């Protein structure tokens, strides 16, 4: 089978995390997929910067800062909060008449039309945020054991939950690109909220399920990366959507 052309996969982090979480995928994916972590202010290499706590402001900043990376052949991937941000970026690129991603890949997040801000704990409640981290299961034990690391994690998570709470869904037209969604069978997101992503797809749509909870992308990493590679390859082979936005 022919090897697909090279594609940049811009990866947006989940709430409370750094985009560097995706670096471990680089040696595990085929070389034609280039992982491009999209780091947000206030974490990782941008620890000294102030958090952005508005969804629209965060999306606008991503589009401005990563304009060079969003040229040519690229796709957007996000897990949890990152999936919502990826959706917002695709919508903003279309509104600005800029080149669109070859596909949008969303993982572990309700469809934008089905968001339930009430399920998020209070952004200033350390106990509730800690309980949420425990429930989701994606935080290493060494973080819980360190007061300094916990303070950093809780501050980041609280700021990101404020971003998520500020999201306001507008009934935009479906996106003119393939939309591939990934979900965990034991996540507490209702299946109907995952299936509702199909309403946002103006091209091909798939929904892949995996054993595991909210962080099935780690718990079932090999199976997930196989599916991710397959969906990226299918999107590269498709080409049925317009490469630029139509206002």
C-alpha positions as CSV (number, residue, x, y, z in Angstrom):
1,X,0.0,0.0,0.0
2,X,1.3,3.5,-0.9
3,X,2.6,5.6,2.0
4,X,0.4,8.7,2.4
5,X,2.0,12.1,1.9
6,X,3.4,13.8,5.0
7,X,0.8,15.6,7.2
8,X,1.2,17.8,10.3
9,X,-1.0,16.7,13.2
10,X,-1.5,19.7,15.5
11,X,-2.4,18.3,19.0
12,X,-4.2,20.3,21.6
13,X,-4.1,19.2,25.3
14,X,-6.7,18.2,27.7
15,X,-7.6,20.4,30.7
16,X,-4.8,20.7,33.3
17,X,-2.2,19.3,31.0
18,X,0.7,20.3,28.7
19,X,0.7,19.5,25.0
20,X,4.0,17.8,25.6
21,X,1.8,14.8,26.6
22,X,1.8,14.0,22.9
23,X,5.5,13.8,22.4
24,X,5.6,10.2,23.4
25,X,3.6,9.4,20.2
26,X,6.3,10.5,17.9
27,X,8.3,7.2,17.8
28,X,5.0,5.2,17.9
29,X,3.4,6.7,14.8
30,X,4.5,6.3,11.1
31,X,7.0,9.0,10.0
32,X,4.5,10.6,7.6
33,X,2.5,11.8,10.6
34,X,4.3,14.8,12.1
35,X,3.2,15.4,15.7
36,X,3.0,19.2,16.4
37,X,2.1,19.8,20.1
38,X,0.2,23.1,20.5
39,X,1.3,24.4,23.9
40,X,-1.1,26.8,25.7
41,X,0.0,29.7,27.9
42,X,0.7,28.9,31.6
43,X,2.1,25.4,31.3
44,X,5.1,23.4,30.0
45,X,7.6,25.7,28.2
46,X,5.1,28.6,28.6
47,X,4.9,28.3,32.4
48,X,5.8,31.9,33.0
49,X,2.9,33.2,30.9
50,X,-0.6,34.1,32.2
51,X,-3.4,31.6,31.6
52,X,-6.0,32.5,28.9
53,X,-9.4,31.8,30.6
54,X,-11.8,32.6,27.7
55,X,-12.6,30.1,25.1
56,X,-12.9,32.6,22.2
57,X,-9.6,34.3,23.3
58,X,-7.8,31.0,23.5
59,X,-9.0,29.9,20.0
60,X,-8.1,33.3,18.5
61,X,-4.6,33.1,20.1
62,X,-4.0,29.5,18.8
63,X,-5.0,30.6,15.3
64,X,-2.7,33.6,15.5
65,X,0.3,31.9,17.1
66,X,0.2,28.7,15.0
67,X,-0.6,30.3,11.6
68,X,2.6,29.0,10.0
69,X,1.8,25.4,11.1
70,X,-1.8,25.7,9.8
71,X,-0.7,25.8,6.1
72,X,-0.3,23.1,3.6
73,X,-1.4,19.6,4.7
74,X,-2.4,19.6,8.4
75,X,-5.0,18.2,10.7
76,X,-6.3,19.1,14.2
77,X,-6.4,16.6,17.1
78,X,-7.6,17.3,20.6
79,X,-8.5,15.2,23.7
80,X,-11.2,16.4,26.1
81,X,-10.9,20.2,26.3
82,X,-8.4,19.9,23.4
83,X,-11.2,18.5,21.2
84,X,-13.4,21.5,21.9
85,X,-10.6,23.9,21.2
86,X,-9.8,22.0,17.9
87,X,-13.4,22.4,16.9
88,X,-13.3,26.1,17.7
89,X,-10.1,26.6,15.8
90,X,-11.6,24.9,12.7
91,X,-14.7,27.1,12.9
92,X,-12.5,30.3,13.3
93,X,-10.3,29.3,10.3
94,X,-13.4,28.9,8.2
95,X,-14.8,32.3,9.4
96,X,-11.5,34.0,8.5
97,X,-11.3,32.3,5.1
98,X,-8.0,30.6,6.0
99,X,-6.9,27.1,4.8
100,X,-8.8,24.4,6.6
101,X,-7.4,21.2,8.2
102,X,-7.7,18.0,6.1
103,X,-9.6,16.5,9.0
104,X,-10.7,17.2,12.6
105,X,-10.0,14.4,15.1
106,X,-11.8,14.7,18.4
107,X,-11.3,12.4,21.5
108,X,-13.0,12.1,24.8
109,X,-15.3,15.0,24.5
110,X,-19.0,15.6,24.2
111,X,-20.1,17.1,20.9
112,X,-20.1,21.0,21.0
113,X,-23.9,21.0,20.7
114,X,-24.1,18.7,23.7
115,X,-21.8,20.4,26.2
116,X,-22.9,20.2,29.9
117,X,-20.9,22.9,31.8
118,X,-22.7,21.7,35.0
119,X,-20.7,18.5,35.1
120,X,-17.5,20.4,35.7
121,X,-16.5,21.0,39.3
122,X,-16.0,24.6,40.6
123,X,-12.8,26.1,39.2
124,X,-11.8,27.4,42.6
125,X,-12.6,24.3,44.6
126,X,-9.3,22.4,45.2
127,X,-11.0,19.4,46.8
128,X,-13.5,19.0,43.9
129,X,-10.7,19.5,41.3
130,X,-8.6,16.9,43.1
131,X,-11.5,14.4,43.1
132,X,-12.0,15.0,39.4
133,X,-8.4,14.2,38.7
134,X,-8.7,11.0,40.7
135,X,-11.9,10.0,38.8
136,X,-10.5,10.6,35.4
137,X,-7.4,8.6,36.2
138,X,-4.9,10.4,34.0
139,X,-2.7,12.0,36.6
140,X,0.5,10.2,37.8
141,X,0.6,9.4,41.5
142,X,3.8,11.5,41.9
143,X,1.7,14.6,41.2
144,X,-0.6,13.8,44.0
145,X,2.3,13.2,46.3
146,X,3.9,16.6,45.6
147,X,2.3,19.8,47.0
148,X,4.1,21.9,44.4
149,X,3.1,19.8,41.5
150,X,-0.5,19.6,42.7
151,X,-0.6,23.4,43.1
152,X,0.5,23.8,39.5
153,X,-1.9,21.1,38.2
154,X,-4.9,22.5,40.1
155,X,-4.2,26.1,39.0
156,X,-3.9,24.9,35.4
157,X,-7.0,22.7,35.6
158,X,-9.1,25.5,37.2
159,X,-8.1,28.0,34.4
160,X,-8.9,25.4,31.7
161,X,-12.3,24.7,33.3
162,X,-13.0,28.4,33.1
163,X,-12.2,28.2,29.4
164,X,-14.6,25.3,29.0
165,X,-17.4,27.1,30.9
166,X,-17.0,30.1,28.7
167,X,-17.7,28.2,25.5
168,X,-21.1,29.2,24.0
169,X,-22.4,26.9,21.2
170,X,-23.6,28.6,18.0
171,X,-25.5,26.5,15.5
172,X,-22.8,26.7,12.9
173,X,-23.0,24.9,9.6
174,X,-21.3,21.5,9.6
175,X,-17.5,21.6,8.9
176,X,-16.5,20.7,5.3
177,X,-14.0,18.1,6.3
178,X,-13.9,14.5,7.6
179,X,-14.6,14.3,11.4
180,X,-13.2,11.3,13.3
181,X,-14.2,10.9,16.9
182,X,-12.7,8.5,19.6
183,X,-14.4,7.5,22.9
184,X,-13.9,5.3,25.9
185,X,-16.6,2.9,26.8
186,X,-16.1,3.5,30.6
187,X,-15.9,7.3,30.3
188,X,-18.8,9.1,32.1
189,X,-19.7,10.9,28.9
190,X,-23.1,9.6,27.6
191,X,-22.8,7.8,24.3
192,X,-25.4,10.0,22.7
193,X,-23.3,13.1,23.5
194,X,-20.4,11.4,21.6
195,X,-22.6,10.3,18.7
196,X,-23.9,13.9,18.4
197,X,-20.5,14.9,16.8
198,X,-22.0,13.5,13.5
199,X,-24.2,16.6,13.3
200,X,-21.0,18.7,13.0
201,X,-19.6,16.7,10.1
202,X,-20.1,17.9,6.6
203,X,-17.9,15.1,5.1
204,X,-17.0,11.6,6.3
205,X,-17.8,10.8,10.0
206,X,-16.5,7.9,12.2
207,X,-16.8,7.1,15.9
208,X,-14.3,4.6,17.3
209,X,-14.9,3.1,20.8
210,X,-12.2,1.7,23.1
211,X,-12.1,-0.1,26.4
212,X,-11.1,2.3,29.2
213,X,-12.2,5.4,30.8
214,X,-11.7,9.1,30.0
215,X,-8.0,8.4,29.4
216,X,-8.4,5.5,27.1
217,X,-5.8,7.1,24.8
218,X,-3.2,6.0,27.5
219,X,-5.0,2.9,28.8
220,X,-5.4,1.5,25.3
221,X,-2.6,3.4,23.6
222,X,-1.6,0.9,21.0
223,X,-5.1,0.2,19.8
224,X,-5.9,4.0,19.8
225,X,-2.8,4.9,17.9
226,X,-3.6,2.2,15.3
227,X,-7.0,3.7,14.8
228,X,-5.7,7.3,14.8
229,X,-3.2,6.3,12.0
230,X,-6.0,4.6,10.0
231,X,-8.3,7.6,10.3
232,X,-5.5,10.1,9.4
233,X,-4.6,7.9,6.4
234,X,-8.2,7.8,5.3
235,X,-8.5,11.5,5.5
236,X,-5.4,12.0,3.4
237,X,-6.7,9.6,0.8
238,X,-10.1,11.3,0.6
239,X,-9.9,14.8,-0.6
240,X,-13.6,15.3,-1.0
241,X,-13.7,18.6,1.1
242,X,-12.6,22.0,-0.1
243,X,-9.1,22.9,1.0
244,X,-10.1,26.5,1.9
245,X,-13.0,27.9,3.8
246,X,-16.2,29.0,2.1
247,X,-17.7,32.0,4.0
